[in-house]
Amino acid sequence: MVARTGHRKITQVLQVISPTILKRQRPASSVLYVLDLAKTFSLDTNRADHFNLAHLKQTVMNNANLSRPCPAYQLHNANSALPLLVYVAGMDGTGELFYQQIPTLMEQFRVVTFRLRDDPMATYADLTSDLAAIIQDLDAAPALIVGESFGGSIALTFALHYPALVGRLVLVNSFPYYRRRIRINLAATLAALVPFPMVLPFRLAMASLGLYVDGVTGDDRRRILQVLRTVEMKSYARRLRLIAEVNLEDRLAEITAPTLLIASTRDLLVRSVREAQFMASRMPNATVKIIRGAGHACLLGERVRLRQLLHQWLTA
């Protein structure tokens, strides 16, 4: 009786606090309050007969879904008969660096690109909430989610929090945990402290090196570097910090959606082949595709045609 009373109290509290959370535009984060409230009422969250956590999560998310603001996005091919493919960008966060792959993908998918929120306080809950809002706005669940690099960590988190919205996952040169700890923590610290004019040349130089590995030159190189100049330093620093904090290794087995893990052998930023093989060993429905000779920016080069890889995977 005490547990049931606590359950009713939590539900009532959630109904009260949900509008406040929604006004802060972080509705998905409200789910995290469930556990805190459970502790407040001293309920055993490990016992289903005492605490229906799934029900409470759904209560909050139902309220959130009604009012979640949908971020701006670009829809390439509006044919509603085609399945939806949503691209989640990497560190640049612009969604504009998927342009090489879009023309051929449009033959088979409705393709969505969007800019990650430029919020120095953004969390994974915020970023996955935005992704969910786009899919729900198009009424196109479940969708195929393509996450590149940092975007792959968002896609993994999304698959854990919104499994019903994920039909398939494609991760490109990504990771569940960034293992080069000294490098990422130093980068996150410096990005937050060093003035933008001092950091920008270094960022562009590193990007140029990565583009060289993937054979990107001329107008394409200039176009990409110009896009990178539009990325705000606060957003870049926040994404570095999120990479430093994320660790999904112990939860990979929970992701049951069919997953294609694309890894480049000449990736200078992520040990992509190792990470793909590790994730495949933990995920029940994962397939690894190694791209020999390609670098971290393989979607911008000539070695990778995502539509062809997807066709091979989907028809295997």
Phi and psi in degrees as a GROMACS rama.xvg file:
@    title "Ramachandran Plot"
@    xaxis  label "Phi"
@    yaxis  label "Psi"
@TYPE xy
-63.1432  -42.7551  VAL-2
-63.1201  -41.8169  ALA-3
-65.9735  -37.4088  ARG-4
-64.0583  -42.577  THR-5
-61.2427  -39.8753  GLY-6
-60.7797  -44.7076  HIS-7
-64.6173  -40.3171  ARG-8
-63.2198  -43.2907  LYS-9
-61.4788  -44.7258  ILE-10
-58.9348  -42.4803  THR-11
-64.4564  -42.7286  GLN-12
-62.903  -42.0063  VAL-13
-61.1268  -39.9163  LEU-14
-63.6878  -29.7616  GLN-15
-78.7622  -43.3431  VAL-16
-82.3042  -19.9146  ILE-17
-55.8523  -46.5059  SER-18
-59.3582  -37.4286  PRO-19
-64.6965  -42.8888  THR-20
-64.192  -41.4595  ILE-21
-63.7676  -34.8955  LEU-22
-64.0971  -26.4788  LYS-23
-83.337  0.511467  ARG-24
62.9207  32.6762  GLN-25
-132.479  56.4989  ARG-26
-62.4189  -38.1873  PRO-27
-64.8459  -30.3432  ALA-28
-64.2995  -20.5715  SER-29
-61.8108  -25.4809  SER-30
-59.267  -34.1422  VAL-31
-64.9149  -22.5836  LEU-32
-69.4427  -19.963  TYR-33
-58.7937  -46.9307  VAL-34
-65.5509  -40.498  LEU-35
-62.0537  -41.4156  ASP-36
-66.5337  -36.1842  LEU-37
-61.0029  -41.5625  ALA-38
-65.6366  -38.4685  LYS-39
-58.4619  -40.9011  THR-40
-89.6938  6.67328  PHE-41
56.7559  44.3157  SER-42
-98.4253  148.597  LEU-43
-84.0403  104.263  ASP-44
-75.6132  -7.10634  THR-45
-90.2234  -6.21471  ASN-46
-111.459  112.79  ARG-47
-63.1398  -29.2879  ALA-48
-74.2905  -17.7832  ASP-49
-99.9734  -24.9028  HIS-50
-149.863  108.848  PHE-51
-87.5949  80.5108  ASN-52
-62.886  -41.0068  LEU-53
-59.4106  -41.375  ALA-54
-64.0015  -42.3031  HIS-55
-67.8063  -40.033  LEU-56
-59.3804  -43.9019  LYS-57
-66.4953  -35.2885  GLN-58
-59.3515  -47.9454  THR-59
-67.0943  -44.6485  VAL-60
-67.329  -33.0702  MET-61
-61.7421  -43.0711  ASN-62
-64.7663  -41.5374  ASN-63
-65.0722  -42.5549  ALA-64
-62.6297  -27.403  ASN-65
-70.5446  -28.2602  LEU-66
-121.757  1.11637  SER-67
-62.3575  125.213  ARG-68
-69.4205  137.128  PRO-69
-94.358  125.441  CYS-70
-69.0193  160.868  PRO-71
-66.1214  142.558  ALA-72
-148.09  163.292  TYR-73
-112.911  126.6  GLN-74
-105.26  117.417  LEU-75
-102.844  106.047  HIS-76
85.5065  107.976  ASN-77
-94.7844  12.6397  ALA-78
-67.3493  104.849  ASN-79
-68.4576  -10.0943  SER-80
-77.9884  -15.1461  ALA-81
-91.3238  150.356  LEU-82
-68.2915  158.761  PRO-83
-95.6154  133.322  LEU-84
-120.084  124.193  LEU-85
-113.964  125.25  VAL-86
-95.1544  127.294  TYR-87
-108.175  115.722  VAL-88
-70.9134  162.625  ALA-89
-85.053  -142.27  GLY-90
-61.6703  -30.6337  MET-91
-65.0656  -34.9238  ASP-92
70.1437  6.80237  GLY-93
-87.1591  -27.6555  THR-94
79.4378  -5.48432  GLY-95
-84.0668  -13.0198  GLU-96
-94.2721  22.7736  LEU-97
-104.078  7.57783  PHE-98
-64.4891  -26.5472  TYR-99
-69.3092  -28.7952  GLN-100
-92.7976  -22.4766  GLN-101
-61.476  -46.4989  ILE-102
-54.72  -44.229  PRO-103
-78.5517  -33.2252  THR-104
-65.0442  -30.8663  LEU-105
-63.3991  -17.4876  MET-106
-71.3816  -20.1033  GLU-107
-124.473  -19.0548  GLN-108
-136.472  156.304  PHE-109
-81.5673  123.095  ARG-110
-108.05  129.938  VAL-111
-116.035  131.7  VAL-112
-123.114  152.549  THR-113
-158.253  160.326  PHE-114
-92.1458  129.42  ARG-115
-63.3958  147.78  LEU-116
-62.5138  137.997  ARG-117
-92.5622  73.5837  ASP-118
-126.542  117.819  ASP-119
-67.5039  -6.58579  PRO-120
-114.057  9.75173  MET-121
-60.7114  143.378  ALA-122
-116.887  170.518  THR-123
-61.5214  -33.6791  TYR-124
-62.1889  -39.9207  ALA-125
-64.8532  -47.0532  ASP-126
-66.7688  -39.2203  LEU-127
-73.1435  -31.3669  THR-128
-62.8262  -40.8453  SER-129
-61.9481  -42.9803  ASP-130
-63.0435  -43.0071  LEU-131
-62.5758  -39.2938  ALA-132
-62.8884  -38.2455  ALA-133
-66.0823  -47.1978  ILE-134
-62.1839  -40.5001  ILE-135
-71.5021  -33.2775  GLN-136
-63.8883  -33.582  ASP-137
-89.4009  -4.52247  LEU-138
51.2832  51.2907  ASP-139
-129.349  30.0702  ALA-140
-81.8256  146.487  ALA-141
-82.9115  152.891  PRO-142
-113.472  162.829  ALA-143
-91.3202  122.089  LEU-144
-106.16  124.383  ILE-145
-109.978  114.694  VAL-146
-114.674  126.57  GLY-147
-108.671  127.402  GLU-148
54.5844  -119.237  SER-149
-54.9381  -35.9279  PHE-150
-61.9948  -24.8675  GLY-151
-67.6686  -36.316  GLY-152
-68.1057  -32.3369  SER-153
-67.1951  -43.2005  ILE-154
-62.9362  -40.2979  ALA-155
-63.3701  -45.6853  LEU-156
-62.0197  -40.1067  THR-157
-62.0201  -43.0845  PHE-158
-63.2519  -30.5455  ALA-159
-75.9206  -37.6708  LEU-160
-90.4723  -26.4059  HIS-161
-132.665  58.1037  TYR-162
-59.9757  -30.2415  PRO-163
-70.1851  -18.1022  ALA-164
-93.5127  -2.98566  LEU-165
-109.375  117.436  VAL-166
-87.7201  -47.9948  GLY-167
-146.71  156.871  ARG-168
-119.622  142.645  LEU-169
-130.675  120.557  VAL-170
-114.015  128.437  LEU-171
-115.269  115.505  VAL-172
48.2562  54.7078  ASN-173
-122.37  -169.197  SER-174
-163.84  151.927  PHE-175
-93.049  -14.3669  PRO-176
-159.716  127.477  TYR-177
-85.5812  114.337  TYR-178
-82.4016  -20.4547  ARG-179
-82.1102  79.1441  ARG-180
-66.5467  -43.3507  ARG-181
-61.8426  -44.4008  ILE-182
-61.8213  -48.9089  ARG-183
-71.5308  -37.1429  ILE-184
-69.0821  -38.0076  ASN-185
-66.2138  -43.1095  LEU-186
-62.2911  -43.9176  ALA-187
-64.2232  -38.4331  ALA-188
-69.0125  -47.0051  THR-189
-65.6596  -38.7138  LEU-190
-62.6639  -31.0725  ALA-191
-80.7026  -19.4424  ALA-192
-110.078  -35.4892  LEU-193
-80.9814  136.559  VAL-194
-58.3744  145.054  PRO-195
-54.4087  -44.9101  PHE-196
-59.5874  -25.6528  PRO-197
-82.3034  -27.6044  MET-198
-86.3376  -34.8872  VAL-199
-55.3299  -47.6666  LEU-200
-59.0057  -38.0811  PRO-201
-65.7671  -43.4228  PHE-202
-60.6768  -44.7125  ARG-203
-68.4682  -34.6  LEU-204
-66.0507  -42.8015  ALA-205
-65.1025  -39.7359  MET-206
-64.327  -40.6071  ALA-207
-62.5836  -39.3734  SER-208
-62.8247  -44.8027  LEU-209
-63.0842  -39.2451  GLY-210
-66.646  -35.9651  LEU-211
-61.5021  -42.1749  TYR-212
-58.762  -37.5007  VAL-213
-92.464  10.5026  ASP-214
71.2489  25.4792  GLY-215
-91.8449  118.959  VAL-216
-137.748  -179.105  THR-217
59.0071  -136.054  GLY-218
-61.8381  -37.0611  ASP-219
-62.6219  -43.3746  ASP-220
-62.1317  -45.5297  ARG-221
-63.2713  -39.9943  ARG-222
-62.3693  -44.5798  ARG-223
-66.4648  -44.5766  ILE-224
-64.0751  -34.933  LEU-225
-65.317  -39.682  GLN-226
-61.6297  -43.3518  VAL-227
-63.2946  -29.1736  LEU-228
-67.4049  -18.3036  ARG-229
-85.1101  -8.0627  THR-230
-78.6742  123.061  VAL-231
-70.5347  143.977  GLU-232
-62.5525  -36.2634  MET-233
-63.5144  -36.044  LYS-234
-71.1363  -42.6749  SER-235
-61.0625  -45.3608  TYR-236
-64.5181  -40.2479  ALA-237
-66.0808  -39.2996  ARG-238
-66.6829  -36.5523  ARG-239
-61.4024  -41.9354  LEU-240
-65.7122  -38.6164  ARG-241
-64.5537  -39.0363  LEU-242
-62.5368  -41.8097  ILE-243
-63.5315  -28.6817  ALA-244
-91.3358  -24.0111  GLU-245
-74.5726  140.462  VAL-246
-153.676  102.71  ASN-247
-111.302  12.3242  LEU-248
-54.9441  -44.2753  GLU-249
-76.5502  -5.27805  ASP-250
-113.889  1.99402  ARG-251
-59.964  -34.7471  LEU-252
-64.9869  -18.0956  ALA-253
-77.64  -15.189  GLU-254
-88.6687  107.49  ILE-255
-100.812  -8.03819  THR-256
-63.5445  139.455  ALA-257
-54.5058  131.708  PRO-258
-131.812  132.177  THR-259
-106.248  123.226  LEU-260
-108.112  107.43  LEU-261
-97.3931  127.305  ILE-262
-135.301  135.04  ALA-263
-98.6418  141.087  SER-264
-78.2007  -19.2726  THR-265
-111.992  30.486  ARG-266
-70.6865  120.325  ASP-267
-89.9024  -11.1224  LEU-268
-104.242  -37.1135  LEU-269
-128.036  140.413  VAL-270
-78.8954  73.9214  ARG-271
-62.5824  -41.38  SER-272
-64.3817  -45.9407  VAL-273
-60.1036  -44.9592  ARG-274
-65.4807  -41.4701  GLU-275
-62.7226  -43.7578  ALA-276
-65.7676  -37.7915  GLN-277
-64.5666  -47.3547  PHE-278
-61.7462  -40.5447  MET-279
-63.0956  -30.0934  ALA-280
-72.9351  -18.1571  SER-281
-104.824  -26.3703  ARG-282
-93.9321  132.926  MET-283
-70.2661  -22.5408  PRO-284
-130.296  46.2038  ASN-285
-106.351  145.308  ALA-286
-127.595  137.019  THR-287
-104.139  134.166  VAL-288
-125.152  113.297  LYS-289
-94.0481  129.328  ILE-290
-105.348  105.48  ILE-291
-78.3599  133.398  ARG-292
88.0992  -9.4314  GLY-293
-90.1007  158.16  ALA-294
-109.604  -163.5  GLY-295
-64.8803  -32.8747  HIS-296
-95.0569  41.6063  ALA-297
-61.9833  -26.0353  CYS-298
-71.9496  -10.4089  LEU-299
-100.499  -10.1916  LEU-300
-96.6337  -167.539  GLY-301
-95.8818  -11.1976  GLU-302
-79.9564  -20.3892  ARG-303
-118.15  123.362  VAL-304
-119.858  103.096  ARG-305
-61.3968  -37.1043  LEU-306
-59.9492  -40.8357  ARG-307
-65.7839  -42.7139  GLN-308
-64.222  -40.5783  LEU-309
-65.0924  -41.3981  LEU-310
-61.3056  -44.8168  HIS-311
-61.5174  -42.057  GLN-312
-69.5254  -45.4867  TRP-313
-69.293  -25.9167  LEU-314
-101.719  0.237683  THR-315
